[in-house]
Amino acid sequence: MAGTVYSALFLGLAALTRHAVVVGLLYTLFWEGVLGSVLSGIRYLSVGAWGREVAHAVSPLLGTVDVATAYAVVAAVVVTLGSVWFTGDRLRSFTLRGDE
């Protein structure tokens, strides 16, 4: 589930900026890695935490993250649909041009 959300989120970043790989790596490194391990409130806005919570709901042997499973699923669906809609909206007005 987290892979689908990450794909949709990075697709939205690709439609937003020319440097989507750099922005995606910075997001993953700082938001999910550094800030996610230092600040406990970040888990409510962390795609990785949502994925771990859904994985824990499927298999209780995996560790929990203290995020409600319903919240994790709803947040993942909202972010996925929002990112796909944003990307479609941006690509609808896309015109192919030469190098800038």
TIKE-589414 format. One record per residue: residue in three letters; x, y, z of N, C-alpha, C, O in turn. Coordinates in pm, 1 decimal. Atoms other than C-alpha are relative to their C-alpha. Example, Ala and Ser with C-alpha at 12.3 -4.5 7.8 and 13.67 -1.06 7.14 Angstrom:
% TIKE-589414
R   residu        n_u        n_v        n_w       ca_u       ca_v       ca_w        c_u        c_v        c_w        o_u        o_v        o_w
R      ALA       89.0     -119.0        0.0     1230.0     -450.0      780.0       90.0      120.0        0.0      193.6      118.1       66.5
R      SER      -82.0     -119.0       -6.0     1367.0     -106.0      714.0      -77.0      109.0       73.0      -26.1      219.8       89.9
END
This chain:
% TIKE-589414
R   residu        n_u        n_v        n_w       ca_u       ca_v       ca_w        c_u        c_v        c_w        o_u        o_v        o_w
R      MET       81.2     -117.5        0.0        0.0        0.0        0.0       86.5      125.2        0.0       58.1      220.6      -72.4
R      ALA      -87.6     -117.2       -6.3      277.3      242.3       85.6       68.9       24.1     -134.3       92.1      139.0     -171.9
R      GLY      -62.4      -15.5      131.7      440.9      176.5     -251.7      -91.7       70.2      -98.7      -45.6      150.4     -179.9
R      THR       96.7      -66.3       87.3      123.6      283.7     -431.5      -11.5      147.5       35.8      -17.6      232.8      -52.8
R      VAL       10.3     -139.3      -43.6       98.8      600.6     -223.3      126.3       76.1      -38.8      117.9      188.2      -88.9
R      TYR     -125.1      -64.9       40.2      466.8      682.1     -279.6        2.2       24.7     -150.8       44.3      131.5     -195.2
R      SER        0.9      -16.5      145.7      423.7      626.7     -654.5      -89.7      115.3      -41.3      -51.6      196.3     -125.8
R      ALA       91.4     -109.1       32.6      124.3      859.2     -669.9       56.4      133.6       46.2       46.2      233.4      -25.2
R      LEU      -58.4     -123.7      -52.2      298.4     1119.1     -452.8      115.6       48.2      -87.4      125.4      167.1     -117.6
R      PHE     -113.2      -38.0       84.4      613.6     1114.1     -664.6      -45.3       34.1     -141.3       20.0      113.6     -208.9
R      LEU       57.7      -38.4      128.4      401.8     1129.0     -980.0      -48.8      144.1        5.9      -29.2      220.8      -88.4
R      GLY       41.3     -139.0      -20.2      248.0     1448.8     -843.1      118.9       94.3        7.2      113.3      205.4      -45.7
R      LEU     -121.2      -82.5       -4.4      595.7     1582.4     -766.5       59.6       17.5     -138.6      111.1      124.4     -171.1
R      ALA      -51.5       -9.4      136.2      700.3     1505.2    -1123.1      -80.3       98.9      -82.6      -25.1      166.2     -169.7
R      ALA       82.2      -97.1       71.9      408.4     1710.6    -1251.2       20.6      141.3       53.3       -5.6      238.9      -17.0
R      LEU      -16.5     -130.7      -62.8      492.0     1993.6    -1011.5      134.8       63.4      -30.3      143.0      184.4      -51.7
R      THR     -134.5      -54.5       13.2      866.6     2031.6    -1056.9       80.2      -77.5     -104.1       48.2     -191.4     -138.1
R      ARG      -87.9       65.8       96.3     1137.3     1951.8    -1305.5       99.7      -93.1       68.2      159.9     -178.5        3.0
R      HIS      -98.2       78.1      -74.7     1352.6     1796.6    -1034.0      -70.5      -93.2       98.7      -42.8      -90.7      218.7
R      ALA       82.4       85.3      -85.1     1109.8     1537.2     -901.3       82.7     -104.6       74.9       49.4     -138.9      188.4
R      VAL      -82.0      101.6      -66.4     1379.2     1281.0     -819.8       69.3       60.5      121.6       72.5       -0.6      228.5
R      VAL      -69.4      -65.7     -110.9     1572.8     1526.1     -603.4      -98.9       32.8      111.8      -70.3        7.3      228.8
R      VAL      100.9      -34.4     -100.0     1257.6     1649.1     -426.0      -51.3     -126.6       68.8      -70.5     -126.9      190.4
R      GLY       45.0      125.5      -58.2     1139.2     1290.7     -374.3      101.8      -60.3       95.3       65.9     -110.5      201.8
R      LEU     -104.6       51.5      -88.6     1472.4     1184.0     -228.6       13.1       84.8      125.8       32.2       31.4      235.0
R      LEU       -5.2      -87.2     -117.6     1480.7     1487.9        0.1     -118.8      -24.2       92.0     -104.0      -25.6      214.2
R      TYR      118.5       31.7      -80.2     1124.9     1412.9      113.3       21.7     -128.7       77.4       -2.9     -134.0      197.9
R      THR      -19.8      129.1      -64.2     1211.8     1052.9      187.5      108.4        7.1      107.0       92.4      -49.0      215.4
R      LEU     -110.9       -8.9      -94.8     1539.7     1136.8      359.9      -38.0       81.5      122.7      -22.2       35.1      235.6
R      PHE       23.7      -88.8     -113.7     1427.5     1429.5      574.7     -133.3      -26.3       69.5     -137.2      -39.9      191.8
R      TRP      130.6       13.9      -63.3     1054.7     1382.1      631.5      -18.8     -139.0       59.3      -52.7     -153.2      176.8
R      GLU       21.4      136.7      -46.2     1036.7     1004.7      655.6      113.9      -48.4       89.6       90.4     -124.1      183.7
R      GLY     -114.5       50.0      -74.6     1386.8      948.7      791.8       33.8       80.9      122.8       15.0       35.0      235.4
R      VAL      -51.2      -81.4     -110.6     1521.8     1231.3     1004.0     -112.9       49.3       89.9     -113.3       21.2      209.8
R      LEU      107.5      -55.4      -82.2     1206.7     1408.6     1119.9      -92.1     -108.0       55.6     -142.9      -94.3      166.9
R      GLY       84.8      108.9      -47.0     1007.8     1085.5     1147.3       56.8      -72.6      119.7      -18.4     -124.8      202.0
R      SER      -60.5       67.1     -114.8     1257.5      941.5     1392.9       15.3       93.2      119.4       24.9       46.2      232.8
R      VAL      -18.1      -95.8     -109.4     1293.4     1261.5     1598.9     -133.9       44.7       58.3     -149.4       49.9      180.3
R      LEU      128.8      -52.8      -43.8      934.3     1391.1     1615.4     -107.3     -107.8      -11.0     -128.0     -164.2     -118.4
R      SER       99.2      107.7        0.8      660.6     1147.3     1712.9     -128.6       39.8      -73.0     -199.9      -48.3     -121.1
R      GLY      121.7      -43.4       67.6      378.6     1358.4     1562.7        4.9      -15.5     -150.6      -99.1      -11.1     -216.4
R      ILE      -16.2       14.3      144.9      517.5     1310.5     1211.6      -65.5     -128.2      -49.2     -101.5     -137.2     -166.6
R      ARG       53.9      128.8       44.3      381.9      954.5     1204.8     -140.0       12.8      -58.7     -180.6      -71.4     -138.8
R      TYR      134.0      -19.0       55.6       33.8     1089.0     1128.3        5.0       52.8     -143.5      -94.6       46.2     -215.6
R      LEU      -17.0      -50.8      135.4      169.5     1244.3      808.6      106.3      -77.9      -77.1      158.1      -29.0     -177.5
R      SER     -105.6       79.7       59.3      413.8      968.1      717.5      -57.9     -117.6      -77.9     -130.5     -200.2      -22.7
R      VAL       46.7      109.9       84.3      341.7      734.2      428.4       55.7     -132.9       49.9      -14.6     -234.0       48.6
R      GLY      -59.8      122.6      -53.0      581.1      478.3      574.5      -72.2      -50.9      124.0      -90.6     -171.6      139.9
R      ALA       73.9       39.6     -120.4      393.8      479.1      907.0     -136.6      -56.2      -37.1     -183.2     -151.8       25.0
R      TRP      129.2       52.2       45.2       63.9      428.7      725.0       17.1     -142.6      -52.0      -62.5     -231.0      -20.4
R      GLY      -25.0      133.1       54.9      209.0      131.9      539.5       30.8     -101.8      108.6      -16.8     -215.2      103.4
R      ARG      -31.4       91.5     -110.0      351.6      -20.8      857.2     -124.6      -33.6       82.0     -139.2     -146.7      128.1
R      GLU      122.6       26.2      -75.8       15.2       15.9     1033.4      -92.2      -95.3      -75.2     -151.5     -184.3      -14.3
R      VAL       82.9       91.6       78.8     -172.8     -154.0      749.3       63.6     -138.5       -1.4       -7.7     -238.7        5.0
R      ALA      -68.1      129.5       -4.5       90.1     -429.7      744.3      -22.1      -66.7      135.2      -38.4     -188.6      141.7
R      HIS       26.8       56.3     -132.2       40.6     -474.6     1119.7     -143.4      -50.7        9.9     -168.4     -151.4       76.2
R      ALA      139.2       45.2       -1.4     -335.6     -503.3     1067.1      -15.0     -132.6      -74.5      -97.2     -216.2      -37.0
R      VAL        6.2      123.8       77.6     -278.2     -778.8      810.6       71.4     -112.6       73.8       21.8     -225.2       79.1
R      SER      -78.4      100.3      -71.8      -12.4     -961.5     1012.8       44.9       58.6      134.3      135.8      141.6      137.1
R      PRO      -34.8      -55.5     -131.7        6.8     -888.1     1387.6      143.5      -25.8       44.3      188.0       31.4      143.8
R      LEU     -139.4       24.6      -35.3      361.6    -1021.6     1397.0       87.9      120.7      -27.3      194.4      135.3       32.6
R      LEU      -76.5     -119.6       32.3      481.6     -694.6     1246.9      -27.1      107.2      104.3     -134.3      108.7      164.8
R      GLY       12.9     -104.6     -101.6      536.3     -393.7     1474.8     -105.9      102.8      -34.8     -135.6      125.0     -152.2
R      THR      101.9     -102.5       19.7      271.7     -125.6     1522.1       61.5      138.6        9.9      173.2      154.2       59.3
R      VAL      -52.1     -135.9        6.0      312.9      249.0     1479.1      -83.3       96.4       83.1      -49.0      214.4       89.6
R      ASP       91.4      -84.0      -77.9       32.4      385.5     1703.0      -79.0       97.1      -86.1     -113.5      206.2      -40.8
R      VAL       90.3      -73.8       87.5     -165.2      518.7     1408.7     -118.7      -92.4      -23.9     -100.8     -211.2      -50.5
R      ALA      118.0       83.8       20.9     -521.8      396.3     1373.1       -0.9      -54.1     -142.8       32.7       16.9     -237.6
R      THR        1.5       63.0      131.7     -562.6      154.3     1085.1      -96.8       70.2      -93.6      -66.0       89.2     -211.3
R      ALA       97.4      -70.6       83.7     -872.5      333.7      957.7       57.0      133.7      -48.8       38.5      171.2     -164.6
R      TYR      -63.2     -126.3       39.9     -683.1      664.9      958.0      106.0      -23.7     -107.1      114.9       51.0     -204.5
R      ALA     -106.2       29.7       96.7     -390.7      506.8      773.2      -57.7      -29.9     -137.5       -5.3       17.3     -238.4
R      VAL       60.5       35.0      128.9     -615.8      364.4      502.1      -64.1      122.3      -64.2      -45.9      146.3     -183.5
R      VAL       65.9     -119.6       55.6     -821.0      684.0      460.6      103.5      102.0      -46.3       89.0      159.6     -154.1
R      ALA     -103.9      -95.1       39.0     -510.2      904.1      454.6       71.7      -45.8     -126.3      102.2       36.1     -212.9
R      ALA      -66.8       52.3      119.5     -344.6      677.0      197.3      -87.4       16.9     -123.0      -37.6       53.5     -229.5
R      VAL       91.8      -17.0      113.5     -652.2      684.9      -26.4      -10.5      146.7      -39.4      -10.3      178.9     -158.2
R      VAL       11.2     -143.2       29.4     -683.1     1064.6        3.3      125.6       51.4      -69.8      116.0      123.9     -168.9
R      VAL     -125.3      -45.7       61.6     -315.3     1125.1      -77.6       15.5      -58.1     -139.9       57.8       12.4     -231.5
R      THR      -11.4       63.0      131.6     -321.7      877.5     -366.6      -93.7       66.3     -100.5      -50.8      105.7     -208.9
R      LEU       96.0      -61.6       92.2     -638.7     1017.8     -523.8       31.3      146.6      -25.7       17.8      194.3     -138.3
R      GLY      -36.2     -141.2       18.1     -529.5     1377.0     -464.0      120.0       17.8      -91.7      121.1      106.7     -176.9
R      SER     -119.3       -9.3       84.7     -190.0     1320.1     -623.0      -30.7      -36.4     -144.6       17.6       29.3     -236.8
R      VAL       36.3       39.7      136.6     -336.8     1140.3     -924.5      -86.2      107.2      -65.8      -68.4      137.1     -183.9
R      TRP       82.6     -108.1       55.6     -598.3     1413.1     -970.7       85.9      120.9      -35.8       70.1      178.2     -143.6
R      PHE      -87.2     -114.4       25.7     -333.8     1687.8     -942.0       86.0      -23.7     -123.4      101.7       66.0     -206.3
R      THR      -82.0       32.7      115.7     -110.1     1511.8    -1193.8      -81.9        4.8     -128.2      -36.3       59.1     -228.8
R      GLY       86.4       -5.3      118.0     -397.9     1466.1    -1437.4      -37.9      140.8      -37.1      -44.2      174.4     -155.4
R      ASP       34.2     -139.9       26.3     -495.7     1830.5    -1401.0      117.1       74.5      -62.0       99.3      152.9     -155.2
R      ARG     -118.9      -65.7       56.4     -139.2     1946.0    -1467.4       30.9      -50.2     -141.1       69.1       28.3     -227.8
R      LEU      -32.0       56.9      131.3      -92.6     1709.7    -1763.0     -106.4       32.9     -105.1      -79.4       27.3     -225.1
R      ARG      103.7      -37.2       94.7     -422.5     1813.8    -1917.7       37.5      128.9      -74.5        3.4      145.3     -191.6
R      SER      -39.9     -125.4       62.7     -275.7     2157.8    -1987.4      144.5       -2.9      -47.2      200.3      101.9      -79.8
R      PHE     -139.7       15.8       40.0       69.9     2022.3    -2079.0       15.3       17.7     -150.4      -62.5      -36.9     -228.6
R      THR      -34.9      -12.3      141.3      220.0     2128.5    -2410.0      148.9      -33.0      -14.7      231.3        9.0       66.6
R      LEU     -137.2       40.8       24.4      538.5     1980.1    -2552.3       73.3      114.7      -66.8       30.7      164.6     -171.0
R      ARG      -79.8     -108.8       53.2      802.6     2245.5    -2611.9      143.9      -46.7      -15.4      181.3     -156.2       26.7
R      GLY     -142.0       30.0       13.1     1166.7     2254.2    -2701.2       72.1       19.3      131.8        8.9       51.3      232.5
R      ASP      -78.3      -16.2     -123.0     1447.5     2271.2    -2444.9       -7.1      143.9       48.0       -2.3      238.7      -30.4
R      GLU        5.1     -134.5      -60.5     1423.8     2562.4    -2207.5      123.8       26.9       76.9      138.3      134.4      135.0
END
